[in-house]
């Protein structure tokens, strides 16, 4: 997966590998424990990141969504759906973060 992880995250991961391993395992378990498909789970995670308004979270969610089989239109639709919930300014910011990754698509 393309993209450089933040230095503080890499430092924490290196300093506390047991915590990171537990976090990864929890993520895997949560991801696989319900009825949603891979595609649906990736779109939900993108929606959460958009709602939180975190650029890094949106970038990560878009990369995972692409890897999980979501199309550019699937991703754009999620962001458009957010307009009436989070408002134009935050949704437009999220749209710009999605566009940051256009060149990284598979």
ROSE-4610 file (N, C-alpha, C; in Angstrom, 1 decimal, always signed):
// ROSE-4610
residu = [X/X/X/X/X/X/X/X/X/X/X/X/X/X/X/X/X/X/X/X/X/X/X/X/X/X/X/X/X/X/X/X/X/X/X/X/X/X/X/X/X/X/X/X/X/X/X/X/X/X/X/X/X/X/X/X/X/X/X/X/X/X/X/X/X/X/X/X/X/X/X/X/X/X/X/X/X/X/X/X/X/X/X/X/X/X/X/X/X/X/X/X/X/X/X/X/X/X/X/X/X/X/X/X/X/X/X/X/X/X/X/X/X/X/X/X/X/X/X/X/X/X/X/X/X/X/X/X/X/X/X/X/X/X/X/X/X/X/X/X/X/X/X/X/X/X/X/X/X/X/X/X/X/X/X/X/X/X/X/X/X/X/X/X/X/X/X/X/X/X/X/X/X/X/X/X/X/X/X/X/X/X/X/X/X/X/X/X/X/X/X/X/X/X/X/X/X/X/X/X/X/X/X/X/X/X/X/X/X/X/X/X/X/X/X/X/X/X/X/X/X/X/X/X/X/X/X/X/X/X/X/X/X/X/X/X/X/X/X/X/X/X/X/X/X/X/X/X/X/X/X/X/X/X/X/X/X/X/X/X/X/X/X/X/X/X/X/X/X/X/X/X/X/X/X/X/X/X/X/X/X/X/X/X/X/X/X/X/X/X/X/X/X/X/X/X/X/X/X/X/X/X/X/X/X/X/X/X/X/X/X/X/X/X/X/X/X/X]
num = [1/1/1/2/2/2/3/3/3/4/4/4/5/5/5/6/6/6/7/7/7/8/8/8/9/9/9/10/10/10/11/11/11/12/12/12/13/13/13/14/14/14/15/15/15/16/16/16/17/17/17/18/18/18/19/19/19/20/20/20/21/21/21/22/22/22/23/23/23/24/24/24/25/25/25/26/26/26/27/27/27/28/28/28/29/29/29/30/30/30/31/31/31/32/32/32/33/33/33/34/34/34/35/35/35/36/36/36/37/37/37/38/38/38/39/39/39/40/40/40/41/41/41/42/42/42/43/43/43/44/44/44/45/45/45/46/46/46/47/47/47/48/48/48/49/49/49/50/50/50/51/51/51/52/52/52/53/53/53/54/54/54/55/55/55/56/56/56/57/57/57/58/58/58/59/59/59/60/60/60/61/61/61/62/62/62/63/63/63/64/64/64/65/65/65/66/66/66/67/67/67/68/68/68/69/69/69/70/70/70/71/71/71/72/72/72/73/73/73/74/74/74/75/75/75/76/76/76/77/77/77/78/78/78/79/79/79/80/80/80/81/81/81/82/82/82/83/83/83/84/84/84/85/85/85/86/86/86/87/87/87/88/88/88/89/89/89/90/90/90/91/91/91/92/92/92/93/93/93/94/94/94/95/95/95/96/96/96/97/97/97/98/98/98/99/99/99/100/100/100/101/101/101/102/102/102/103/103/103/104/104/104/105/105/105/106/106/106]
x = [+0.8/+0.0/+0.9/+0.6/+1.4/+1.2/+2.1/+1.9/+2.8/+3.4/+4.3/+3.5/+3.8/+3.1/+3.8/+3.0/+3.6/+4.8/+5.8/+7.0/+6.6/+5.7/+5.3/+4.6/+3.9/+3.2/+4.3/+5.2/+6.3/+7.1/+7.4/+8.2/+7.4/+6.1/+5.3/+5.3/+5.1/+5.1/+6.4/+7.5/+8.8/+9.1/+8.6/+8.8/+7.9/+6.7/+5.7/+5.1/+5.9/+5.4/+4.3/+4.3/+3.2/+1.9/+1.9/+0.6/+0.1/+1.1/+0.7/+0.2/+0.8/+0.3/-1.1/-1.4/-2.7/-3.7/-3.3/-4.2/-4.5/-3.5/-3.7/-4.6/-4.4/-5.3/-6.7/-6.9/-8.3/-8.9/-8.1/-8.6/-9.1/-8.2/-8.6/-9.8/-9.9/-11.1/-12.4/-12.3/-13.5/-13.9/-12.9/-13.2/-13.9/-13.5/-14.0/-15.2/-15.7/-16.6/-18.1/-18.4/-19.8/-20.2/-21.5/-22.1/-21.7/-21.0/-20.7/-19.6/-19.7/-18.7/-17.5/-16.4/-15.1/-15.4/-16.1/-16.4/-17.2/-18.2/-19.1/-18.3/-17.5/-16.7/-15.8/-15.1/-14.2/-14.9/-16.1/-16.9/-17.4/-17.8/-18.2/-17.0/-15.8/-14.6/-14.3/-14.5/-14.3/-15.3/-16.5/-17.5/-17.2/-16.7/-16.3/-15.1/-14.1/-13.0/-13.5/-14.3/-14.9/-15.6/-16.4/-17.2/-16.3/-15.2/-14.3/-13.5/-13.4/-12.6/-11.1/-10.6/-9.2/-8.6/-7.7/-7.0/-6.3/-5.5/-4.8/-5.7/-6.8/-7.8/-8.5/-8.8/-9.4/-8.4/-7.2/-6.2/-6.1/-6.0/-5.8/-7.0/-8.2/-9.5/-9.6/-9.2/-9.3/-8.4/-7.2/-6.2/-6.8/-7.3/-7.9/-9.1/-9.9/-11.1/-10.7/-9.7/-9.2/-8.7/-7.9/-7.4/-8.5/-9.6/-10.8/-11.8/-11.4/-12.3/-13.3/-13.2/-14.1/-13.6/-14.6/-14.2/-14.1/-13.6/-13.5/-14.9/-15.9/-17.2/-17.8/-17.5/-18.0/-17.5/-16.2/-15.6/-16.2/-16.3/-16.9/-18.3/-19.1/-20.5/-20.5/-19.6/-19.6/-19.3/-18.4/-18.1/-19.3/-20.0/-21.2/-22.3/-22.4/-23.5/-23.2/-22.0/-21.7/-22.1/-22.3/-22.6/-23.8/-24.9/-26.0/-25.9/-24.8/-24.6/-23.5/-22.4/-21.3/-21.2/-21.9/-21.9/-20.9/-21.1/-20.3/-18.8/-18.4/-17.0/-16.2/-16.7/-16.0/-16.1/-17.2/-17.3/-16.4/-16.3/-15.4/-13.9/-13.6/-12.3/-12.0/-12.9/-12.8/-12.6/-13.4/-13.3/-11.8/-11.3/-9.9/-8.9/-9.2/-8.3/-8.3/-9.5/-9.7/-8.9/-9.1/-8.4/-6.9/-6.4/-4.9/-4.4/-5.2/-4.8/-5.1/-5.6/-6.0/-4.8/-3.6/-2.5/-2.0/-2.4/-2.0/-2.9/-4.0/-4.9/-4.2/-4.8/-4.2/-4.3]
y = [-1.2/+0.0/+1.2/+2.1/+3.3/+4.3/+5.2/+6.2/+6.0/+7.0/+6.9/+7.2/+6.3/+6.4/+7.5/+8.2/+9.3/+8.7/+9.6/+9.2/+8.8/+9.6/+9.3/+7.9/+7.5/+6.2/+5.1/+5.3/+4.3/+4.2/+5.3/+5.3/+4.5/+4.7/+4.0/+2.5/+2.2/+0.8/+0.1/+0.8/+0.2/+0.1/+1.0/+1.0/+0.1/-0.1/-1.0/-2.0/-2.9/-3.9/-4.7/-5.0/-5.9/-5.2/-3.9/-3.1/-3.0/-2.8/-2.7/-4.0/-5.1/-6.4/-6.7/-6.3/-6.5/-5.6/-4.4/-3.5/-4.1/-4.6/-5.2/-6.4/-7.2/-8.4/-8.0/-7.0/-6.5/-6.0/-5.2/-4.7/-5.8/-6.9/-8.0/-8.7/-8.9/-9.6/-8.8/-7.5/-6.7/-6.6/-6.5/-6.4/-7.7/-8.8/-10.1/-10.7/-10.0/-10.6/-10.4/-9.7/-9.4/-9.8/-9.4/-9.9/-9.0/-7.8/-7.0/-7.5/-7.3/-7.7/-6.8/-7.3/-6.5/-5.1/-5.0/-3.7/-2.8/-3.4/-2.6/-2.1/-3.0/-2.6/-1.4/-1.5/-0.4/+0.9/+0.8/+2.1/+2.6/+1.8/+2.3/+2.9/+2.3/+2.9/+4.3/+4.4/+5.6/+6.7/+6.3/+7.2/+7.7/+6.8/+7.2/+8.2/+8.0/+8.9/+10.2/+10.2/+11.5/+12.3/+11.6/+12.2/+12.8/+12.1/+12.6/+13.8/+13.9/+15.0/+14.9/+13.7/+13.5/+13.2/+14.1/+13.9/+12.5/+12.2/+11.0/+9.8/+9.9/+8.8/+8.6/+9.7/+9.6/+9.0/+9.4/+8.9/+7.4/+7.0/+5.5/+4.8/+5.3/+4.6/+4.5/+5.5/+5.4/+4.4/+4.3/+3.3/+1.9/+1.7/+0.4/+0.1/+1.1/+0.9/+0.5/+1.2/+0.8/-0.7/-1.0/-2.4/-3.4/-3.0/-3.8/-3.9/-3.4/-3.5/-2.4/-1.3/-0.2/+0.7/+1.2/+2.0/+3.5/+4.3/+5.7/+6.3/+5.8/+6.3/+5.9/+4.6/+4.2/+5.2/+5.5/+6.4/+7.8/+8.3/+9.6/+9.7/+8.6/+8.6/+8.7/+8.0/+8.1/+9.5/+10.2/+11.6/+12.5/+12.3/+13.1/+12.9/+11.6/+11.3/+12.1/+12.4/+13.2/+14.6/+15.2/+16.6/+17.0/+16.3/+16.7/+16.3/+15.6/+15.2/+16.1/+16.3/+17.1/+18.5/+18.8/+20.1/+20.2/+21.2/+21.5/+21.6/+22.5/+22.7/+21.4/+20.7/+19.4/+18.4/+18.3/+17.3/+17.7/+19.0/+19.4/+19.2/+19.3/+19.0/+17.5/+16.7/+15.3/+14.9/+15.6/+15.4/+15.7/+16.8/+17.1/+16.1/+15.5/+14.5/+13.2/+12.9/+11.7/+12.0/+13.2/+13.6/+13.6/+13.8/+13.6/+12.3/+11.3/+9.9/+9.4/+10.3/+9.8/+9.2/+9.7/+9.2/+7.9/+7.5/+6.3/+5.1/+5.3/+4.2/+3.1/+1.9/+0.7/+0.6]
z = [+0.0/+0.0/+0.0/-0.9/-1.0/+0.1/+0.3/+1.3/+2.5/+3.0/+4.1/+5.4/+6.4/+7.7/+8.5/+9.3/+10.2/+11.0/+11.2/+12.0/+13.4/+14.1/+15.4/+15.6/+14.5/+14.5/+14.4/+13.5/+13.3/+14.5/+15.2/+16.5/+17.5/+17.7/+18.7/+18.3/+17.1/+16.6/+17.0/+16.8/+17.1/+18.6/+19.3/+20.8/+21.5/+21.0/+21.6/+20.7/+20.2/+19.2/+19.7/+21.0/+21.5/+21.5/+21.7/+21.7/+20.2/+19.3/+17.9/+17.4/+17.8/+17.4/+17.9/+19.1/+19.7/+18.9/+18.6/+17.8/+16.4/+15.8/+14.5/+14.5/+15.6/+15.7/+16.0/+16.9/+17.1/+15.8/+15.0/+13.8/+12.8/+12.7/+11.9/+12.4/+13.7/+14.3/+14.0/+14.3/+14.1/+12.6/+11.7/+10.3/+9.8/+10.3/+9.8/+10.5/+11.6/+12.5/+12.2/+11.1/+10.9/+9.5/+9.1/+7.9/+6.6/+6.9/+5.7/+4.9/+3.6/+2.6/+2.8/+2.2/+2.2/+1.7/+0.6/-0.1/+0.8/+1.4/+2.3/+3.6/+4.1/+5.3/+4.9/+3.8/+3.4/+3.2/+2.6/+2.4/+3.7/+4.7/+6.0/+6.7/+6.6/+7.2/+6.6/+5.3/+4.6/+5.1/+5.3/+5.8/+7.2/+8.0/+9.4/+9.3/+8.5/+8.3/+7.8/+6.8/+6.3/+7.4/+8.1/+9.2/+10.3/+10.6/+11.6/+11.1/+9.7/+9.1/+9.3/+9.2/+9.3/+8.0/+7.5/+6.2/+6.1/+7.1/+7.1/+7.1/+7.9/+8.0/+6.6/+6.0/+4.6/+3.7/+3.7/+2.8/+3.0/+4.2/+4.5/+4.1/+4.4/+4.0/+2.5/+1.8/+0.3/-0.2/+0.3/-0.1/+0.2/+1.4/+1.7/+0.8/+0.6/-0.3/-1.7/-2.2/-3.6/-3.6/-2.5/-2.4/-2.2/-1.6/-1.3/-2.5/-3.6/-4.8/-5.0/-4.2/-4.4/-5.6/-6.4/-7.5/-7.1/-8.0/-7.7/-7.5/-8.3/-8.1/-6.8/-6.3/-5.0/-3.9/-4.0/-3.0/-3.1/-4.3/-4.5/-3.9/-4.1/-3.7/-2.1/-1.5/+0.0/+0.4/-0.2/+0.2/-0.1/-1.3/-1.6/-0.6/-0.1/+0.9/+2.2/+2.5/+3.7/+3.7/+2.5/+2.4/+3.3/+3.3/+4.2/+5.6/+6.0/+7.4/+8.0/+7.3/+7.9/+7.3/+6.2/+5.6/+4.4/+3.6/+2.4/+2.7/+3.7/+3.8/+4.2/+5.1/+5.5/+4.4/+3.7/+2.6/+1.5/+1.2/+0.1/+0.5/+1.8/+2.2/+2.0/+2.4/+2.2/+0.7/-0.2/-1.6/-2.1/-1.5/-1.9/-1.5/-0.3/+0.2/-0.6/-1.1/-2.0/-3.3/-3.8/-5.1/-4.9/-3.7/-3.5/-4.0/-3.9/-4.2/-5.6/-6.4/-7.8/-8.5/-8.4/-9.0/-8.4/-7.3/-6.6/-6.9/-7.7/-7.9/-8.6/-8.4/-9.0/-10.5]
